Amino acid sequence: MAEAASDAHGEHHVESPYRSSGWRRWLFTTDHKEIGAMYLWLAFFFFVVGGILAILMRLELASPGRDLLSQQAYNEFFTMHGTTMIFLWTMPVFAGFGNYLVPLMIGAKDMAFPRINAISFWLLFIGGALLFVGVLNPTIGQGAAGWTGYAPLSAGAGADAAVKRLGMDTWILGLHILGVASTLGALNFVVTILKMRAPGVTFHNMPLMVWAQFTTALLLVFATPTLTAALTFLWMDRNLGTRFFAPEVAGPVLWQNLFWFFGHPEVYILILPAMGIVSEVIPKFSGRPIFGYKAMAYSILAIGFLGFTVWAHHMFVTGIDVRARIVFMINTMIIGVPTGIKMFNWLATMWGGRIQFRAPMLFAIGFLSMFLIGGIDGVFLASIPVDYALSETYWVVSHIHYVLFGGAVMGAFAGLYYWFPRMTGRMYNERVAVLHFLFTLIAMNMVFMVMHNLGVEGMPRRYYDYLPEFAAGNLLATAGAVLLGASQLLFFGNILWSLRNGPVVAGDPWGGEVRPEWRNWRPRPSAPGVPAAAVGALSATPLPPERDR
């Protein structure tokens, strides 16, 4: 039976007639909360897949020589680990949070284009499947060029390329579809935030998470077409005989310019939503409003804008003009200013507050500390002479993982633990969640801090094998990777158990100021056979959010 919920403009949103009809409810739903829940389920599935690929690679690198994987298999796993964690885990998990929470935070009845919202999710599912079929399916010829797809390696030539053509072309098609899904979803967020805000909700009082989702959506709209163009040229080189990325015409440098013009804003696409989540969690568990609301909001926009001005710092060792290198070095250092503002304001919010060290807050603090390490690494790499020495070493691997695992993953866990009661109507086991945090923090530093030393010692990244003098560090990193993977079993066990057996939550369990997404909310039981992650409804018109001071 259809249910109706009043929206912020006095109209009625009639939910899908398939709500109580099993699988069809999920296949045809256009409800933003259910689509958000499906994004989260799918993202965590790919989180497991990408994590397994990483552990298998680390087991291969536990000692010199071949132990577990062939060189081809290692390269395929390397390609799919990066692609999965970027496009199929981090982006979808924050799309899930955004879909579920942004309409509730701004008082909208749903996303601006509910059907397009559903299409975006199913395109993500299709694109992800094509990526894995293209790279890992031996029947059509494998392809492996790293998640960056560097030409001419990805462009190929001769008989070997003909054998592997279909596999790599399928990978390219999968990325095209993911780009369409991301662009449609981003446009939906932009229109929703611009046009669907309830009366009284302005850009100077809406939650900082909405600011982060808005800026992320703008980055996607302007950056993704560049990757689409690069992938189209790559497909033409592979199949139509064009020479866009031929070495004799400086094609590899052209590929890097196109890719990194997308790729560096992509870093902020992956980290800004985590910053938005942390900006909701820290005030809640500090018992204080966010310090410097406007500075926080405008620094989010500044990070998004400056993200388009630093792409060539990935190319300092390619031989580009030294004058261009200096400009990009300065821009890279400047982008640390708005990030520093945010770090200062988070700490100022905590200063003097009554901090509750619950699981969401622990992961938020983990975000601050681990992201800080990754950011300082980036400042080192902004220096041209330092970048010359460290560019192709494991230092860069450590840097990106402190940013993306220490930042994006820690932020995602903070958000999930924080809003789990809102999304499910049940509470998780706090002790297990704290253990999950502790083991995750210890294990990730075992893996990635060691990589700093390996990089300084000169171990090159992307290699299937290495010299014996790097064996001790790689063995320790592999042990850390296994512990990191095992730590996530605590998380999944806790969540799956809590979905059915966790204590029922009647309202906001965290106390303090009631945030917009919690107002007028009551839990409701899910239909038989329906995952509990989609329960929880808005029972009346949400009030405009109070201004953060």
C-alpha positions in Angstrom: 0.0 0.0 0.0 1.2 3.5 -0.8 2.1 5.8 2.0 2.1 9.6 1.8 4.4 12.0 3.5 3.9 15.8 3.6 6.7 17.7 1.9 8.1 21.0 2.9 5.9 22.9 0.4 2.6 21.5 1.6 2.2 18.9 -1.2 2.1 15.1 -0.8 4.8 12.7 -2.0 3.2 9.4 -2.8 5.7 6.6 -2.6 6.1 3.9 -5.2 3.2 1.4 -5.5 5.9 -1.3 -5.4 6.9 -0.5 -1.9 5.4 -3.6 -0.3 6.0 -6.0 -3.2 9.5 -7.5 -2.5 12.2 -7.1 -5.0 10.2 -4.8 -7.3 10.1 -2.3 -4.5 13.9 -1.9 -4.8 14.1 -2.2 -8.5 11.6 0.5 -9.2 12.0 2.8 -6.2 12.5 6.5 -6.6 12.5 7.3 -2.9 15.7 9.1 -2.0 16.2 7.3 1.3 15.9 3.8 -0.4 18.2 4.8 -3.2 20.7 6.2 -0.6 20.5 2.8 1.2 21.1 0.9 -2.0 24.1 3.1 -2.8 25.5 2.3 0.7 25.0 -1.5 0.3 26.6 -1.5 -3.2 29.5 0.7 -2.1 30.3 -1.6 0.8 30.1 -4.6 -1.4 32.8 -3.1 -3.7 34.7 -2.0 -0.6 35.0 -5.7 0.3 36.0 -6.6 -3.3 38.6 -3.9 -3.5 40.0 -4.8 -0.1 40.4 -8.5 -1.1 42.3 -7.4 -4.2 44.6 -5.2 -2.1 45.3 -8.1 0.4 46.1 -10.4 -2.5 48.6 -7.9 -3.9 50.2 -7.4 -0.5 50.5 -11.1 0.0 52.3 -11.3 -3.4 54.6 -8.5 -2.1 55.3 -10.1 1.3 58.6 -11.3 0.0 60.7 -10.9 -3.2 59.9 -13.1 -6.2 56.7 -14.7 -7.2 54.7 -16.1 -4.3 51.0 -16.0 -5.2 50.2 -14.1 -8.4 51.5 -14.0 -12.0 52.7 -10.7 -13.2 49.7 -10.3 -15.5 47.3 -11.1 -12.6 49.1 -8.7 -10.3 48.7 -5.9 -12.9 45.0 -6.7 -13.4 44.4 -6.7 -9.6 46.4 -3.4 -9.3 44.2 -1.9 -12.0 41.0 -3.0 -10.5 41.9 -2.2 -6.9 42.5 1.5 -7.7 39.5 1.7 -10.1 37.2 0.0 -7.6 38.2 2.1 -4.5 37.9 5.3 -6.5 34.9 4.9 -8.6 32.9 2.1 -7.0 33.5 2.6 -3.2 34.4 6.2 -2.3 32.2 8.0 -4.7 29.1 5.8 -4.3 29.3 5.7 -0.5 29.2 9.5 -0.3 26.5 9.5 -2.9 24.5 7.3 -0.6 24.9 9.6 2.4 24.0 12.6 0.2 20.9 10.9 -1.3 19.6 9.8 2.1 20.4 13.0 4.1 20.5 16.1 1.9 16.8 16.3 1.2 16.1 15.8 4.9 18.6 18.5 5.8 17.2 21.1 3.5 13.5 20.2 4.0 12.9 18.8 0.5 10.4 16.1 -0.2 12.9 14.2 -2.4 15.7 14.8 -4.9 14.7 17.2 -7.7 14.6 14.4 -10.3 13.7 11.1 -8.6 13.7 9.0 -11.7 17.1 10.3 -12.8 18.3 9.6 -9.3 17.3 5.9 -9.7 18.9 5.7 -13.2 22.1 7.1 -11.8 22.3 4.2 -9.3 21.6 1.5 -11.8 24.1 2.9 -14.2 26.7 2.6 -11.4 25.8 -1.0 -11.0 26.1 -1.7 -14.8 29.4 0.3 -15.1 31.0 -1.5 -12.2 30.1 -4.9 -13.7 31.6 -3.9 -17.0 34.9 -2.8 -15.4 35.4 -6.2 -13.8 34.3 -8.1 -16.9 36.7 -6.1 -19.0 39.8 -6.5 -16.8 39.4 -9.9 -15.1 37.6 -12.0 -17.7 40.1 -14.2 -19.6 37.7 -15.1 -22.3 37.7 -11.7 -23.9 41.3 -10.8 -23.3 42.5 -9.0 -20.2 43.5 -5.4 -19.9 45.6 -3.8 -17.3 47.0 -0.2 -17.3 46.6 0.9 -13.7 43.6 3.1 -12.5 45.3 6.0 -14.2 45.1 4.2 -17.6 48.4 5.8 -18.7 48.9 6.0 -22.4 50.6 4.5 -24.5 50.3 1.5 -22.2 46.5 1.6 -22.4 46.5 2.6 -26.1 48.4 -0.6 -27.1 49.8 -1.5 -30.5 50.3 -4.5 -32.6 49.2 -8.1 -32.2 49.3 -8.1 -28.4 46.9 -5.2 -28.3 44.5 -7.0 -30.7 44.3 -9.9 -28.3 43.6 -7.7 -25.3 41.5 -5.1 -27.2 38.0 -6.1 -26.1 38.9 -6.4 -22.4 40.4 -2.9 -22.3 37.6 -1.5 -24.4 35.1 -2.9 -22.0 37.0 -1.2 -19.1 36.8 2.1 -21.0 33.1 1.6 -21.6 32.5 0.9 -17.9 34.3 4.2 -17.0 32.1 6.0 -19.6 29.0 4.7 -17.9 30.2 5.6 -14.5 31.0 9.1 -15.7 27.4 9.5 -17.0 26.0 8.2 -13.7 28.2 10.6 -11.7 27.3 13.6 -13.9 23.5 12.9 -13.7 23.8 12.4 -9.9 25.8 15.6 -9.5 23.3 17.7 -11.6 20.5 16.3 -9.4 22.3 17.5 -6.3 22.9 20.9 -7.7 19.3 21.5 -8.7 18.0 20.0 -5.5 20.1 22.2 -3.3 19.5 25.3 -5.4 15.8 24.9 -5.9 14.3 22.5 -3.3 15.3 24.2 0.0 12.4 24.7 2.4 11.5 28.3 3.3 14.1 29.7 5.7 16.9 27.4 4.6 19.6 29.6 3.1 23.2 29.1 2.1 24.2 30.7 5.4 22.3 28.3 7.7 22.2 25.0 5.9 24.4 22.2 7.3 28.0 22.1 6.3 27.4 18.6 4.9 25.1 20.1 2.3 27.8 22.7 1.4 30.2 19.8 0.9 27.8 17.8 -1.3 27.0 20.9 -3.3 30.7 21.7 -4.0 31.4 18.1 -4.8 28.6 18.0 -7.3 30.0 21.1 -9.0 33.4 19.5 -9.2 31.9 16.4 -10.8 30.0 18.5 -13.4 33.1 20.4 -14.5 35.7 17.7 -14.2 34.1 14.5 -15.5 33.7 15.7 -19.1 37.5 15.9 -19.4 37.9 12.3 -18.4 35.1 11.4 -20.8 37.0 13.2 -23.7 40.3 11.5 -22.8 38.6 8.0 -22.7 36.9 8.7 -26.1 40.3 9.7 -27.6 41.8 6.5 -26.1 39.1 4.3 -27.6 39.7 6.0 -31.0 43.4 5.4 -30.8 42.8 1.7 -30.0 40.1 1.1 -32.7 40.1 3.8 -35.4 43.9 4.4 -35.9 44.0 7.9 -34.5 47.2 9.1 -32.8 46.1 11.3 -30.0 48.4 9.6 -27.5 51.2 8.4 -29.7 54.6 8.9 -28.2 56.0 10.7 -31.2 53.6 13.5 -30.8 54.0 13.8 -27.0 50.8 11.9 -26.6 51.6 10.5 -23.1 51.9 14.1 -21.8 48.6 15.0 -23.4 47.0 12.0 -21.6 48.4 13.0 -18.3 47.2 16.6 -18.7 43.6 15.4 -19.6 43.6 12.7 -16.9 44.9 14.8 -14.1 42.7 17.8 -14.9 40.0 15.4 -13.9 42.1 13.4 -11.4 43.1 16.1 -9.0 39.6 17.6 -8.6 38.7 13.9 -8.1 40.8 13.8 -5.0 38.5 16.6 -3.6 35.4 14.9 -4.9 36.5 12.0 -2.7 37.4 14.0 0.4 35.0 16.9 0.6 32.0 14.8 1.5 34.1 13.3 4.3 34.9 16.8 5.5 31.1 17.6 5.5 30.4 14.5 7.6 33.1 15.3 10.1 31.7 18.9 10.3 28.4 17.4 11.5 29.9 14.8 13.9 32.5 17.0 15.7 30.0 19.7 16.9 27.5 17.0 18.0 30.0 15.1 20.2 31.7 18.2 21.4 28.5 19.8 22.7 29.3 23.0 20.8 28.2 24.6 17.5 30.8 24.6 14.8 33.4 27.3 15.1 33.5 29.8 12.3 30.6 28.5 10.2 31.0 31.0 7.3 34.8 30.4 7.1 34.1 26.6 7.0 31.5 27.0 4.2 33.6 29.3 2.0 36.8 27.2 2.6 34.9 24.2 1.1 34.2 26.3 -2.0 37.8 27.5 -2.1 39.1 24.0 -2.0 36.8 23.1 -4.9 37.9 26.0 -7.0 41.7 25.6 -6.3 41.4 21.9 -7.1 41.3 22.8 -10.8 44.6 24.8 -10.6 47.0 22.2 -9.4 46.8 19.2 -11.7 50.2 19.5 -13.2 52.0 18.9 -9.9 51.5 15.2 -10.8 53.7 15.9 -13.8 56.8 17.6 -12.4 59.0 14.7 -13.7 57.5 14.7 -17.3 59.7 17.5 -18.6 57.1 20.3 -18.7 58.4 23.9 -18.7 60.0 24.9 -15.4 57.9 28.1 -15.3 54.7 26.0 -15.4 56.1 23.8 -12.7 56.7 26.8 -10.4 53.2 28.1 -10.9 51.7 24.7 -10.0 54.1 24.4 -7.0 52.8 27.7 -5.6 49.1 26.8 -6.3 49.6 23.5 -4.5 50.9 25.2 -1.4 48.1 27.8 -1.5 45.4 25.1 -1.5 46.7 24.1 1.9 45.3 27.4 3.3 41.5 26.6 3.2 42.3 23.1 4.4 44.2 24.5 7.3 41.3 26.8 8.1 39.0 23.8 8.3 41.5 21.9 10.5 41.8 24.9 12.9 38.0 25.3 13.1 37.4 21.6 13.9 40.0 21.7 16.7 38.5 25.0 17.9 35.1 23.4 18.0 36.5 20.6 20.2 38.4 23.0 22.4 36.6 23.4 25.7 33.8 21.2 24.7 32.4 18.2 26.5 33.7 15.6 24.2 32.0 12.2 24.0 34.4 9.6 22.7 31.8 7.5 20.9 32.5 5.6 17.7 31.5 8.4 15.3 33.7 10.9 17.2 36.6 8.5 17.3 36.5 8.0 13.6 36.2 11.8 13.1 39.3 12.3 15.3 41.0 9.6 13.3 40.1 11.5 10.1 41.7 14.7 11.5 45.0 13.0 12.4 45.4 10.7 9.4 44.3 13.3 6.9 46.7 15.7 8.4 49.5 13.3 7.7 48.4 12.9 4.1 48.1 16.6 3.7 51.6 17.3 5.1 52.9 14.6 2.6 51.3 16.6 -0.1 53.1 19.8 0.9 56.4 17.9 0.7 55.5 16.7 -2.8 54.6 20.2 -3.8 58.3 21.1 -3.7 59.8 20.4 -7.1 63.2 19.1 -5.9 61.5 16.8 -3.3 59.0 15.6 -5.9 61.9 14.6 -8.2 63.2 12.3 -5.6 59.9 10.8 -4.4 57.6 10.9 -7.4 57.6 7.3 -8.5 58.2 5.7 -5.1 56.1 4.2 -2.4 56.1 7.6 -0.6 53.3 8.6 -3.1 51.4 5.4 -2.4 51.6 6.2 1.3 50.5 9.8 0.7 47.4 9.0 -1.3 46.3 6.3 1.1 46.6 8.6 4.1 44.4 11.0 2.2 41.9 8.5 0.9 41.8 5.8 3.5 42.8 8.0 6.5 40.5 10.7 5.2 37.6 9.3 3.1 37.3 5.9 4.7 37.5 7.2 8.2 35.0 9.9 7.4 32.6 7.4 5.8 32.8 5.2 9.0 32.2 8.2 11.2 29.1 9.1 9.1 27.7 5.5 9.1 28.0 5.1 12.8 26.6 8.5 13.4 23.5 8.1 11.2 23.1 4.3 11.5 20.3 4.8 14.1 18.6 7.4 11.8 18.7 5.0 8.8 17.7 1.8 10.6 15.9 2.7 13.7 18.4 0.5 15.7 21.6 1.0 17.6 24.8 -0.8 17.0 27.1 -2.3 19.6 29.3 0.5 20.8 32.1 -1.6 22.2 32.6 -3.5 19.0 32.6 -0.2 17.1 35.3 1.2 19.3 37.4 -2.0 18.8 36.8 -1.6 15.0 38.3 1.9 15.2 41.3 0.9 17.3 42.3 -2.0 15.1 41.7 0.0 11.9 43.8 2.9 13.1 46.7 0.6 14.2 46.6 -1.5 11.1 46.4 1.4 8.5 49.5 2.9 10.1 51.3 -0.5 10.0 50.6 -0.5 6.2 51.1 3.0 5.1 53.6 4.5 7.5 56.0 1.8 6.5 55.5 2.9 2.9 57.0 6.3 3.8 60.3 4.6 4.7 60.2 2.4 1.6 59.7 5.4 -0.6 62.6 7.3 1.0 64.7 4.2 0.6 63.9 4.3 -3.1 61.4 1.4 -3.7 59.5 2.2 -6.9 55.7 1.9 -6.9 53.6 -0.2 -9.4 56.3 -2.9 -9.4 55.4 -6.6 -9.3 58.7 -7.5 -7.7 61.5 -5.7 -5.8 65.0 -6.0 -4.5 65.8 -8.0 -1.3 66.7 -4.9 0.7 63.0 -3.8 0.7 61.8 -7.2 2.1 61.5 -6.3 5.8 59.3 -3.2 5.1 57.1 -5.1 2.7 56.6 -8.0 5.1 55.5 -5.5 7.9 53.1 -3.7 5.4 51.6 -7.1 4.4 51.0 -8.0 8.0 49.3 -4.7 8.5 47.1 -5.2 5.4 45.9 -8.6 6.7 45.1 -7.0 10.1 43.4 -4.1 8.4 41.2 -6.5 6.4 40.4 -8.6 9.5 39.5 -5.4 11.4 36.6 -4.8 9.0 35.0 -8.1 10.0 34.2 -6.4 13.3 32.4 -3.7 11.4 30.4 -6.0 9.2 29.5 -8.3 12.0 28.4 -5.4 14.2 26.2 -3.9 11.5 24.6 -7.1 10.3 23.9 -8.2 13.9 22.5 -4.7 14.8 20.2 -4.6 11.8 18.0 -7.3 13.4 19.0 -7.4 17.1 20.2 -3.9 18.0 18.2 -1.9 20.5 15.3 0.1 18.9 15.9 3.9 18.8 12.9 6.1 19.4 14.7 9.4 18.5 18.1 11.0 18.3 20.3 8.8 20.6 23.2 11.3 20.8 21.4 14.1 22.8 22.1 17.7 22.5 20.8 19.9 19.6 18.5 18.0 17.3 19.9 18.3 13.8 17.6 18.7 10.8 17.7 15.1 9.7 16.3 14.0 13.1 13.4 16.4 13.4 9.9 14.8 13.4 11.3 11.4 12.8 9.9 8.1 14.0 11.2 4.6 13.2 8.9 2.2 11.4 9.3 -1.6 11.0 10.4 -2.7 7.5 8.3 -5.0 5.4 9.1 -8.7 5.5 12.2 -9.5 3.6 13.2 -5.9 3.1 16.7 -4.8 4.4 16.4 -2.8 7.5 18.9 -0.2 6.1 16.0 1.6 4.4 13.7 2.1 7.4 13.0 5.4 9.0 10.7 8.0 7.6 10.0 11.7 7.8 6.6 11.8 9.5 6.0 15.5 9.2 7.4 18.7 7.6 11.0 19.2 8.7 11.9 22.5 10.2 14.6 24.7 8.7 18.0 24.0 10.2 19.1 26.3 13.0 22.1 28.4 12.0 25.4 27.0 13.1 27.3 29.6 15.1 
